[in-house]
Every structure is written in C-alpha cells, then in structure tokens.
C-alpha cells in the first residue's frame, strides 16, 4: 500500500510499532530514503538494526509510546500494522489520533491495519479492539477519505487464524 500512495522516494515515512518488523528493510530496498520507525521498546530495534547492518544508520529510530509521541516534523505516510487495536480505552485512541493528525501532512496517507470485525478479542494475552471500516470512518471523518481497504485472514505462527482489516486513508487537503 505504501508504494500505491505514489509518494516520492524521499518522502518522510513513519512506521508506528515497527520495532523488529522487516518493513523497514523492504522500504530501503525499494529506494525510500526518509524512513523512521517508532516503537515503545528500544529493545525491539536491536533485531532490526542487526539485520540491516550498516543500512540501519539510514533509519531514524524513535523510542516512544505513540500516545506520548511529540513529532518534530510532519510525515507523508503514517503506517501502523498492529498498534491501534491494542488501544482499548477511548482516551488512548483519541490521543493516538490526535498525534497522528498532528504528524501527518495534508494529503498525507494513513495506512492502518487492525483486527477486523471477526478478529480475536485478545492478542498476546492482551485485550484488543476490533474495527470495521465504518467504525474507522467515524473516527477519521471528516478529514480523511478512504482510498482502499481489504479484509485478510492472517495465519499466526502457531497456525491460528485472525481477521485483519487493512485500510488506506488519505488526509484531505483542507485538514
């Protein structure tokens, strides 16, 4: 979905909760040059940095709770694969969305993956919030337009199945 946004290779991209994820590897391989990874645990970066080797210096590593993040710049893409659904309290969700809106440029892209309506109610022993596109639209209107979404059945390492909702939202120019 990041490539589908059409942002230039030098556009600033933020991967929220990216820790040890391999997304940063793929972005660098595709030529993206302004990638930041935000995670609450600095230890999560260790694996990614080791995997990237010298390329790790091309990434901005940000240790922060996303709800406490104070952005020093704006981003063209905010990517979150699995953080938002762990925010089960309305105040935490509201703060996340406030930080995201403060961080994302007008016409920027918000790529969000959460558990879908039929997803699990817990993940890694923690409660989660499940979402439908309609629920997300209520949280994001009126300043975001849905560009694409899809439901996918994700297989866990233990063989379980979880419904994921992938969505791409574009921030409206007037936001």
N, C-alpha and C positions, 0 to 999 in steps of 0.2 A: 504493500500500500504506500510505503514511503516513496518509492520510485514513481508510482502513479500520480503523486501530487504534482510532479513536474517542477519541484523546487530545484534551483541550480545546485551544482556540486559544492559550492561554497556557502550555501545557506546554513544557518545555525540550527542544529537538530538536538533536542534533548530527549534522552531515553530514561524515563522515570522508572525506578525499580530495576534497572538494568544489571546491577551487580555483576554476576558471573555469566550473564547471558552472552550468547555469541552474536547477537545483532550488531554490536559494535564492529566485530570482525568483518561482517558482510558489508556494512556501510563503508568501511575503509577500503575494502576490496573493490567496491563499485566506484571509488573515487571521491566520496564525500570527505570534505576537509575540515569541517567545523562541527565535530560531534562531541557532545557532553553526555556523561552518564551520571545520574543521580541515584543514590541508594542510601538507606538509613544505616547500613553496616559497612564500614570501610573494609572489613574482612572479606566482604563479597567481591571487592575489586581485585583481591590478590590473585585469584584464579584467572580472571580476565587479563590482568597485566602480565602474568607469566605466559599465558597463551599468546598474547600479542607481541611479546618481546620488545624490541626497540620501537615498534609501532605504538606501544602504549603511551609514549610521550606525545603522540598526535591527538590524544583524547584529553578532555577536561574532566577530571574525576571530582564529583561533588558529594561529600558525605553530609546528608541532611535528611531529616524527616520531611517528606514532601509538604505536609501541612504547616511546617515551620520554615520552609524554604523562602529566602528573600532574594529574588532574582536580581542580578546586577545588569542584566541585558534582556533583550527580547529574542524569541525564537520563532523560526518559520515553521517548525514542526515540533509538536509535543507528542511523544509516543509513550503509551502506558500499556503494557501487556498484562499485568496482573497485580496492580496495586489498588486501584479504585474499589474493587469488590470487597477488599478487606476493611474498608471504612464503613462500619455498620451504624455509626451514630450520625445523625443529621448534621450536627455541628462540625464534625470532621469532614464530611462530604462537602459542606458549604465552604469550609476553609480551603480544601483542595481545589474546588472550582474557582474560588477567588484567586488563589495563587496561579492557577493555570491561566485565567483570563489576564492577570497582570503580566504574565510571562510571554503570552502568545501575541504575535503581531496581528494587526488587522489583515485579513485574507490569509492568515496562518492556518495550519492544519493540525487538528486534534485527532490523533489515532488512538482509539480506546478499545481494549479487549477486556471483557468482563465475563463472568459466568452468565449464561443465558437464562431465560425463564424456567427451563427444566434442568438447570445445572445443580450442583450439590449445594447443600446448606452449610457445609463446612469444608475447609481445605487445610491440610496440615494441622488438624485439630482445632482450628480457629473458625469462628462463625464468619460467614460471608453474606453479602447482599447480592441477590440475583437481579438481573435487569432485562427488560425488553427494550426495543428501540423506542417505543412510545414513552417509557419511563425516562430514558435518557433525553429524549426530545424535550420533555417537560423541564428537566434540569438545565438544559442548554439554550432553550429559546429565550429571547427572540434573536440572540446574536450569533447563532450558529445554524448552518444549513447542512443537512445530511447529504453526503455525496455518495456513500456506498455502505452496505452492511451485508454480513453473511453470518449464518449460524454454522458452526462446525462441531462435530463430535470429536473431542480430543481424547486420545488414549494416554493414560498415565503410565509411568514406568512400571507400576505394579499390575497393569492390564485393565484397570478400571476405565470407565468412560465418563467424560464430563462434557456438558454442552457449553461451548464458548460462543459469545457474540462479539464479532469483530466489527468495528464501526469507524467510519472516516467522516469527520465533520470539518467544514470549512468556516472559519470565522468571517462574518460579514464585514465588509469594508468600513461600515459606519460604527463598528463596535469600539 
